[in-house]
């Protein structure tokens, strides 16, 4: 859901699009690994 709104997130936060995309990618990767072992992810 967030990936579809990166330009708006960037405009509001001042972070560059590529930075946001990379961080969301990290979260997505962590979610995939956690699901594979019936785990979870905490995002602060």
mmJSON file of the N, C-alpha and C atoms, coordinates in Angstrom:
{"data_MODEL":{"atom_site":{
"group_PDB":["ATOM","ATOM","ATOM","ATOM","ATOM","ATOM","ATOM","ATOM","ATOM","ATOM","ATOM","ATOM","ATOM","ATOM","ATOM","ATOM","ATOM","ATOM","ATOM","ATOM","ATOM","ATOM","ATOM","ATOM","ATOM","ATOM","ATOM","ATOM","ATOM","ATOM","ATOM","ATOM","ATOM","ATOM","ATOM","ATOM","ATOM","ATOM","ATOM","ATOM","ATOM","ATOM","ATOM","ATOM","ATOM","ATOM","ATOM","ATOM","ATOM","ATOM","ATOM","ATOM","ATOM","ATOM","ATOM","ATOM","ATOM","ATOM","ATOM","ATOM","ATOM","ATOM","ATOM","ATOM","ATOM","ATOM","ATOM","ATOM","ATOM","ATOM","ATOM","ATOM","ATOM","ATOM","ATOM","ATOM","ATOM","ATOM","ATOM","ATOM","ATOM","ATOM","ATOM","ATOM","ATOM","ATOM","ATOM","ATOM","ATOM","ATOM","ATOM","ATOM","ATOM","ATOM","ATOM","ATOM","ATOM","ATOM","ATOM","ATOM","ATOM","ATOM","ATOM","ATOM","ATOM","ATOM","ATOM","ATOM","ATOM","ATOM","ATOM","ATOM","ATOM","ATOM","ATOM","ATOM","ATOM","ATOM","ATOM","ATOM","ATOM","ATOM","ATOM","ATOM","ATOM","ATOM","ATOM","ATOM","ATOM","ATOM","ATOM","ATOM"],
"id":[1,2,3,4,5,6,7,8,9,10,11,12,13,14,15,16,17,18,19,20,21,22,23,24,25,26,27,28,29,30,31,32,33,34,35,36,37,38,39,40,41,42,43,44,45,46,47,48,49,50,51,52,53,54,55,56,57,58,59,60,61,62,63,64,65,66,67,68,69,70,71,72,73,74,75,76,77,78,79,80,81,82,83,84,85,86,87,88,89,90,91,92,93,94,95,96,97,98,99,100,101,102,103,104,105,106,107,108,109,110,111,112,113,114,115,116,117,118,119,120,121,122,123,124,125,126,127,128,129,130,131,132],
"type_symbol":["N","C","C","N","C","C","N","C","C","N","C","C","N","C","C","N","C","C","N","C","C","N","C","C","N","C","C","N","C","C","N","C","C","N","C","C","N","C","C","N","C","C","N","C","C","N","C","C","N","C","C","N","C","C","N","C","C","N","C","C","N","C","C","N","C","C","N","C","C","N","C","C","N","C","C","N","C","C","N","C","C","N","C","C","N","C","C","N","C","C","N","C","C","N","C","C","N","C","C","N","C","C","N","C","C","N","C","C","N","C","C","N","C","C","N","C","C","N","C","C","N","C","C","N","C","C","N","C","C","N","C","C"],
"label_atom_id":["N","CA","C","N","CA","C","N","CA","C","N","CA","C","N","CA","C","N","CA","C","N","CA","C","N","CA","C","N","CA","C","N","CA","C","N","CA","C","N","CA","C","N","CA","C","N","CA","C","N","CA","C","N","CA","C","N","CA","C","N","CA","C","N","CA","C","N","CA","C","N","CA","C","N","CA","C","N","CA","C","N","CA","C","N","CA","C","N","CA","C","N","CA","C","N","CA","C","N","CA","C","N","CA","C","N","CA","C","N","CA","C","N","CA","C","N","CA","C","N","CA","C","N","CA","C","N","CA","C","N","CA","C","N","CA","C","N","CA","C","N","CA","C","N","CA","C","N","CA","C","N","CA","C"],
"label_alt_id":[null,null,null,null,null,null,null,null,null,null,null,null,null,null,null,null,null,null,null,null,null,null,null,null,null,null,null,null,null,null,null,null,null,null,null,null,null,null,null,null,null,null,null,null,null,null,null,null,null,null,null,null,null,null,null,null,null,null,null,null,null,null,null,null,null,null,null,null,null,null,null,null,null,null,null,null,null,null,null,null,null,null,null,null,null,null,null,null,null,null,null,null,null,null,null,null,null,null,null,null,null,null,null,null,null,null,null,null,null,null,null,null,null,null,null,null,null,null,null,null,null,null,null,null,null,null,null,null,null,null,null,null],
"label_comp_id":["UNK","UNK","UNK","UNK","UNK","UNK","UNK","UNK","UNK","UNK","UNK","UNK","UNK","UNK","UNK","UNK","UNK","UNK","UNK","UNK","UNK","UNK","UNK","UNK","UNK","UNK","UNK","UNK","UNK","UNK","UNK","UNK","UNK","UNK","UNK","UNK","UNK","UNK","UNK","UNK","UNK","UNK","UNK","UNK","UNK","UNK","UNK","UNK","UNK","UNK","UNK","UNK","UNK","UNK","UNK","UNK","UNK","UNK","UNK","UNK","UNK","UNK","UNK","UNK","UNK","UNK","UNK","UNK","UNK","UNK","UNK","UNK","UNK","UNK","UNK","UNK","UNK","UNK","UNK","UNK","UNK","UNK","UNK","UNK","UNK","UNK","UNK","UNK","UNK","UNK","UNK","UNK","UNK","UNK","UNK","UNK","UNK","UNK","UNK","UNK","UNK","UNK","UNK","UNK","UNK","UNK","UNK","UNK","UNK","UNK","UNK","UNK","UNK","UNK","UNK","UNK","UNK","UNK","UNK","UNK","UNK","UNK","UNK","UNK","UNK","UNK","UNK","UNK","UNK","UNK","UNK","UNK"],
"label_asym_id":["A","A","A","A","A","A","A","A","A","A","A","A","A","A","A","A","A","A","A","A","A","A","A","A","A","A","A","A","A","A","A","A","A","A","A","A","A","A","A","A","A","A","A","A","A","A","A","A","A","A","A","A","A","A","A","A","A","A","A","A","A","A","A","A","A","A","A","A","A","A","A","A","A","A","A","A","A","A","A","A","A","A","A","A","A","A","A","A","A","A","A","A","A","A","A","A","A","A","A","A","A","A","A","A","A","A","A","A","A","A","A","A","A","A","A","A","A","A","A","A","A","A","A","A","A","A","A","A","A","A","A","A"],
"label_entity_id":["1","1","1","1","1","1","1","1","1","1","1","1","1","1","1","1","1","1","1","1","1","1","1","1","1","1","1","1","1","1","1","1","1","1","1","1","1","1","1","1","1","1","1","1","1","1","1","1","1","1","1","1","1","1","1","1","1","1","1","1","1","1","1","1","1","1","1","1","1","1","1","1","1","1","1","1","1","1","1","1","1","1","1","1","1","1","1","1","1","1","1","1","1","1","1","1","1","1","1","1","1","1","1","1","1","1","1","1","1","1","1","1","1","1","1","1","1","1","1","1","1","1","1","1","1","1","1","1","1","1","1","1"],
"label_seq_id":[1,1,1,2,2,2,3,3,3,4,4,4,5,5,5,6,6,6,7,7,7,8,8,8,9,9,9,10,10,10,11,11,11,12,12,12,13,13,13,14,14,14,15,15,15,16,16,16,17,17,17,18,18,18,19,19,19,20,20,20,21,21,21,22,22,22,23,23,23,24,24,24,25,25,25,26,26,26,27,27,27,28,28,28,29,29,29,30,30,30,31,31,31,32,32,32,33,33,33,34,34,34,35,35,35,36,36,36,37,37,37,38,38,38,39,39,39,40,40,40,41,41,41,42,42,42,43,43,43,44,44,44],
"pdbx_PDB_ins_code":[null,null,null,null,null,null,null,null,null,null,null,null,null,null,null,null,null,null,null,null,null,null,null,null,null,null,null,null,null,null,null,null,null,null,null,null,null,null,null,null,null,null,null,null,null,null,null,null,null,null,null,null,null,null,null,null,null,null,null,null,null,null,null,null,null,null,null,null,null,null,null,null,null,null,null,null,null,null,null,null,null,null,null,null,null,null,null,null,null,null,null,null,null,null,null,null,null,null,null,null,null,null,null,null,null,null,null,null,null,null,null,null,null,null,null,null,null,null,null,null,null,null,null,null,null,null,null,null,null,null,null,null],
"Cartn_x":[0.825,0.0,0.876,1.908,2.771,3.561,3.947,4.737,4.017,2.715,1.934,1.866,2.428,2.331,3.699,4.742,6.089,6.28,5.826,6.015,5.349,4.173,3.485,4.216,4.707,5.463,6.736,7.409,8.634,8.357,7.28,6.929,6.658,6.009,5.667,6.846,7.761,8.849,10.158,10.329,11.589,12.637,12.304,13.228,13.078,14.176,14.146,13.374,12.787,12.01,12.812,14.071,14.863,15.151,15.313,15.539,14.293,13.143,11.882,11.655,11.88,11.685,12.605,13.866,14.818,14.39,13.948,13.515,12.257,11.321,10.122,10.484,11.469,11.949,12.526,13.265,13.809,12.691,11.652,10.513,9.822,9.617,8.965,9.777,11.099,11.968,11.878,11.891,11.802,10.467,9.397,8.089,8.068,8.677,8.738,9.507,10.651,11.441,10.678,10.025,9.282,8.125,7.411,6.283,6.749,7.941,8.43,8.702,8.843,9.084,7.974,6.79,5.645,5.965,6.755,7.153,6.436,6.953,6.375,7.455,7.058,7.974,7.394,8.237,7.837,8.463,7.639,8.122,7.904,8.982,8.898,8.597],
"Cartn_y":[-1.186,0.0,1.259,1.265,2.439,2.67,1.579,1.718,2.547,2.527,3.298,4.781,5.174,6.566,7.171,6.62,7.093,8.586,9.118,10.561,11.426,11.032,11.798,11.68,10.482,10.273,11.109,11.109,11.888,13.379,13.854,15.273,15.656,14.778,15.074,14.942,14.02,13.731,14.42,14.782,15.366,14.327,13.039,11.965,11.729,11.32,11.037,9.744,9.688,8.515,7.22,7.23,6.004,5.543,6.476,6.121,5.43,5.998,5.422,4.048,3.938,2.657,1.586,1.946,0.99,0.55,1.472,1.131,0.261,0.588,-0.244,-1.633,-1.7,-2.996,-3.833,-3.184,-3.901,-4.476,-3.682,-4.147,-5.311,-5.19,-6.252,-7.548,-7.424,-8.603,-9.248,-8.415,-8.934,-9.639,-9.085,-9.731,-11.096,-11.188,-12.476,-13.519,-13.109,-14.046,-14.459,-13.507,-13.815,-14.766,-14.515,-15.391,-16.815,-16.951,-18.279,-19.153,-18.541,-19.3,-19.053,-18.626,-18.328,-17.27,-16.289,-15.223,-13.929,-12.869,-11.548,-10.491,-9.276,-8.14,-6.997,-6.345,-5.149,-3.957,-2.985,-1.77,-0.615,0.084,1.202,2.471],
"Cartn_z":[0.0,0.0,0.0,0.827,0.912,-0.368,-1.042,-2.266,-3.327,-3.311,-4.273,-3.951,-2.817,-2.381,-2.052,-2.627,-2.305,-2.595,-3.733,-3.957,-2.87,-2.443,-1.395,-0.063,0.252,1.491,1.452,0.304,0.153,0.343,-0.239,-0.12,1.335,2.067,3.461,4.414,4.113,5.047,4.694,3.423,2.987,2.614,2.746,2.352,0.855,0.201,-1.233,-1.512,-2.707,-3.126,-2.998,-3.464,-3.448,-2.024,-1.1,0.303,0.878,0.613,1.11,0.493,-0.808,-1.501,-0.924,-0.636,-0.068,1.332,2.147,3.509,3.488,2.616,2.502,1.977,1.108,0.619,1.747,2.643,3.803,4.666,4.88,5.684,4.985,3.678,2.917,2.974,2.835,2.929,4.312,5.356,6.727,6.947,6.403,6.53,5.863,4.695,3.993,4.788,5.351,6.156,7.412,8.05,9.276,8.992,7.903,7.559,7.273,6.705,6.346,7.574,8.727,9.962,10.991,10.496,11.364,12.408,12.017,12.935,12.618,13.169,12.972,12.936,12.661,12.585,13.394,14.174,14.912,14.217,13.862,13.21,14.164,14.495,15.455,14.742],
"occupancy":[1.0,1.0,1.0,1.0,1.0,1.0,1.0,1.0,1.0,1.0,1.0,1.0,1.0,1.0,1.0,1.0,1.0,1.0,1.0,1.0,1.0,1.0,1.0,1.0,1.0,1.0,1.0,1.0,1.0,1.0,1.0,1.0,1.0,1.0,1.0,1.0,1.0,1.0,1.0,1.0,1.0,1.0,1.0,1.0,1.0,1.0,1.0,1.0,1.0,1.0,1.0,1.0,1.0,1.0,1.0,1.0,1.0,1.0,1.0,1.0,1.0,1.0,1.0,1.0,1.0,1.0,1.0,1.0,1.0,1.0,1.0,1.0,1.0,1.0,1.0,1.0,1.0,1.0,1.0,1.0,1.0,1.0,1.0,1.0,1.0,1.0,1.0,1.0,1.0,1.0,1.0,1.0,1.0,1.0,1.0,1.0,1.0,1.0,1.0,1.0,1.0,1.0,1.0,1.0,1.0,1.0,1.0,1.0,1.0,1.0,1.0,1.0,1.0,1.0,1.0,1.0,1.0,1.0,1.0,1.0,1.0,1.0,1.0,1.0,1.0,1.0,1.0,1.0,1.0,1.0,1.0,1.0],
"B_iso_or_equiv":[0.0,0.0,0.0,0.0,0.0,0.0,0.0,0.0,0.0,0.0,0.0,0.0,0.0,0.0,0.0,0.0,0.0,0.0,0.0,0.0,0.0,0.0,0.0,0.0,0.0,0.0,0.0,0.0,0.0,0.0,0.0,0.0,0.0,0.0,0.0,0.0,0.0,0.0,0.0,0.0,0.0,0.0,0.0,0.0,0.0,0.0,0.0,0.0,0.0,0.0,0.0,0.0,0.0,0.0,0.0,0.0,0.0,0.0,0.0,0.0,0.0,0.0,0.0,0.0,0.0,0.0,0.0,0.0,0.0,0.0,0.0,0.0,0.0,0.0,0.0,0.0,0.0,0.0,0.0,0.0,0.0,0.0,0.0,0.0,0.0,0.0,0.0,0.0,0.0,0.0,0.0,0.0,0.0,0.0,0.0,0.0,0.0,0.0,0.0,0.0,0.0,0.0,0.0,0.0,0.0,0.0,0.0,0.0,0.0,0.0,0.0,0.0,0.0,0.0,0.0,0.0,0.0,0.0,0.0,0.0,0.0,0.0,0.0,0.0,0.0,0.0,0.0,0.0,0.0,0.0,0.0,0.0],
"pdbx_formal_charge":[null,null,null,null,null,null,null,null,null,null,null,null,null,null,null,null,null,null,null,null,null,null,null,null,null,null,null,null,null,null,null,null,null,null,null,null,null,null,null,null,null,null,null,null,null,null,null,null,null,null,null,null,null,null,null,null,null,null,null,null,null,null,null,null,null,null,null,null,null,null,null,null,null,null,null,null,null,null,null,null,null,null,null,null,null,null,null,null,null,null,null,null,null,null,null,null,null,null,null,null,null,null,null,null,null,null,null,null,null,null,null,null,null,null,null,null,null,null,null,null,null,null,null,null,null,null,null,null,null,null,null,null],
"auth_seq_id":[1,1,1,2,2,2,3,3,3,4,4,4,5,5,5,6,6,6,7,7,7,8,8,8,9,9,9,10,10,10,11,11,11,12,12,12,13,13,13,14,14,14,15,15,15,16,16,16,17,17,17,18,18,18,19,19,19,20,20,20,21,21,21,22,22,22,23,23,23,24,24,24,25,25,25,26,26,26,27,27,27,28,28,28,29,29,29,30,30,30,31,31,31,32,32,32,33,33,33,34,34,34,35,35,35,36,36,36,37,37,37,38,38,38,39,39,39,40,40,40,41,41,41,42,42,42,43,43,43,44,44,44],
"auth_comp_id":["UNK","UNK","UNK","UNK","UNK","UNK","UNK","UNK","UNK","UNK","UNK","UNK","UNK","UNK","UNK","UNK","UNK","UNK","UNK","UNK","UNK","UNK","UNK","UNK","UNK","UNK","UNK","UNK","UNK","UNK","UNK","UNK","UNK","UNK","UNK","UNK","UNK","UNK","UNK","UNK","UNK","UNK","UNK","UNK","UNK","UNK","UNK","UNK","UNK","UNK","UNK","UNK","UNK","UNK","UNK","UNK","UNK","UNK","UNK","UNK","UNK","UNK","UNK","UNK","UNK","UNK","UNK","UNK","UNK","UNK","UNK","UNK","UNK","UNK","UNK","UNK","UNK","UNK","UNK","UNK","UNK","UNK","UNK","UNK","UNK","UNK","UNK","UNK","UNK","UNK","UNK","UNK","UNK","UNK","UNK","UNK","UNK","UNK","UNK","UNK","UNK","UNK","UNK","UNK","UNK","UNK","UNK","UNK","UNK","UNK","UNK","UNK","UNK","UNK","UNK","UNK","UNK","UNK","UNK","UNK","UNK","UNK","UNK","UNK","UNK","UNK","UNK","UNK","UNK","UNK","UNK","UNK"],
"auth_asym_id":["A","A","A","A","A","A","A","A","A","A","A","A","A","A","A","A","A","A","A","A","A","A","A","A","A","A","A","A","A","A","A","A","A","A","A","A","A","A","A","A","A","A","A","A","A","A","A","A","A","A","A","A","A","A","A","A","A","A","A","A","A","A","A","A","A","A","A","A","A","A","A","A","A","A","A","A","A","A","A","A","A","A","A","A","A","A","A","A","A","A","A","A","A","A","A","A","A","A","A","A","A","A","A","A","A","A","A","A","A","A","A","A","A","A","A","A","A","A","A","A","A","A","A","A","A","A","A","A","A","A","A","A"],
"auth_atom_id":["N","CA","C","N","CA","C","N","CA","C","N","CA","C","N","CA","C","N","CA","C","N","CA","C","N","CA","C","N","CA","C","N","CA","C","N","CA","C","N","CA","C","N","CA","C","N","CA","C","N","CA","C","N","CA","C","N","CA","C","N","CA","C","N","CA","C","N","CA","C","N","CA","C","N","CA","C","N","CA","C","N","CA","C","N","CA","C","N","CA","C","N","CA","C","N","CA","C","N","CA","C","N","CA","C","N","CA","C","N","CA","C","N","CA","C","N","CA","C","N","CA","C","N","CA","C","N","CA","C","N","CA","C","N","CA","C","N","CA","C","N","CA","C","N","CA","C","N","CA","C","N","CA","C"],
"pdbx_PDB_model_num":[1,1,1,1,1,1,1,1,1,1,1,1,1,1,1,1,1,1,1,1,1,1,1,1,1,1,1,1,1,1,1,1,1,1,1,1,1,1,1,1,1,1,1,1,1,1,1,1,1,1,1,1,1,1,1,1,1,1,1,1,1,1,1,1,1,1,1,1,1,1,1,1,1,1,1,1,1,1,1,1,1,1,1,1,1,1,1,1,1,1,1,1,1,1,1,1,1,1,1,1,1,1,1,1,1,1,1,1,1,1,1,1,1,1,1,1,1,1,1,1,1,1,1,1,1,1,1,1,1,1,1,1]
}}}
